[in-house]
Amino acid sequence: MSETEALQARLVGDIEAAGDLDAIEALRVGALGKAGTVTGLLKTLGGMTPDERQVEGPKIHALRETVTAAIAARKAALEGAALEAKLAGEKLDMTLPATDAPKGSVHPVSQVMDELAEIFADMGFAVATGPEIEDDWRNFTALNIPETHPARAMHDTFYFPDKDAEGRAMLLRTHTSPVQIRTMMSQEPPIRIIAPGRVYRSDSDATHTPMFHQVEGLVIDRGIHMGHLKWTLETFLKAYFERDDIVLRLRPSYFPFTEPSAEVDVGYKQERGRRVVGGNGDDEGHAWMELLGSGMVNRRVIANCGLDPDVWQGFAFGVGVDRLAMLKYGMDDLRAFFDGDLRWLSHYGFGALSVPTLSGGISA
């Protein structure tokens, strides 16, 4: 038996006799570590003649592979035996009460989305969803956002390097408005939907994150006007904040996909370091706060979806779900929504049975 074969037999025997994982690790370091015996033999190959290397090289490499395989097999066997022993020794009494078991909670974003769905369902709205990876046409062009619009800039939008089969640029949707486009193209009016979901923009601070949640609403029907929009928003906000003193102020604004467009302000006052929505913003001690954007759906958008704008009119609105949660439940930093801090979730989370209902209370 050669020295290499003798070393292999000795090392394999020691490995198979190892009684625990610490012993296996010591053998691995002693054989394959920087100063190990097998590593030392590999280093001698550089000083051999080509003929010697041709004879000894395969033997030394075979030794390393054999030792490596033996260590892996023994380690797996020891770990399996340890797991079997642990499972055999563990017992769970299923008759014990679960009162002390850790409890999960419903994230405030999920809770608020459920609240919005409940409120709008009572007004005859359906919930519509769409893909988070969208094409450039549905995310921008169909919504009357021209090529030169700042919203298309790379610093706002996450683009993918590849295009779709039709040559359209692909991106992470920057709003849930593409769901409105998909709905208008696939469904005959009248249409009443809300489109909640995740959206993505390249921004990050205390009130902005690269991923956040948005809900948009869309109504397409005959004879729709701004009065319908204002009534819908007032009804929605009164039900959501569970107050009858919600006062709205619509300010003229500009959005490519609505005309006319309006920013919607709500009255509020400062109480104990937080904003409390309610009251007239022009009253003493109150102020106005911008909350959402809205407007009548642009004729071009309706036409882009294959509908006749002389027959069908509509309104749309959008608001950040995370911001609604912050206002109602008193959070002050949007980034905490995505930190996964169990203390924060325990404080602001909702019980699994806290299902919002209009009869029992939206935030019950």
Sequence and secondary structure as in RCSB ss.txt:
>XXXX:A:sequence
MSETEALQARLVGDIEAAGDLDAIEALRVGALGKAGTVTGLLKTLGGMTPDERQVEGPKIHALRETVTAAIAARK
AALEGAALEAKLAGEKLDMTLPATDAPKGSVHPVSQVMDELAEIFADMGFAVATGPEIEDDWRNFTALNIPETHP
ARAMHDTFYFPDKDAEGRAMLLRTHTSPVQIRTMMSQEPPIRIIAPGRVYRSDSDATHTPMFHQVEGLVIDRGIH
MGHLKWTLETFLKAYFERDDIVLRLRPSYFPFTEPSAEVDVGYKQERGRRVVGGNGDDEGHAWMELLGSGMVNRR
VIANCGLDPDVWQGFAFGVGVDRLAMLKYGMDDLRAFFDGDLRWLSHYGFGALSVPTLSGGISA
>XXXX:A:secstr
  HHHHHHHHHHHHHHH  SHHHHHHHHHHHHSTT HHHHHHHHGGGS HHHHHHHHHHHHHHHHHHHHHHHHHH
HHHHHHHHHHHHHH    TTS  TTS    B HHHHHHHHHHHHHHHTT EE    SEEEHHHHTGGGT  TT G
GGSTTT  EEEEE TTS EEEE SSSHHHHHHHHHHS S EEEEEEEEEE S  BTTB SEEEEEEEEEEETT  
HHHHHHHHHHHHHHHHT S B EEEEEEEETTEEEEEEEEEEEEEETTEEEE B TTSTT EEEEEEEEEEE HH
HHHHTT  TTT EEEEEEEEHHHHHHHHHT   GGGGGS  HHHHHHH B TT   BTTTBTT 
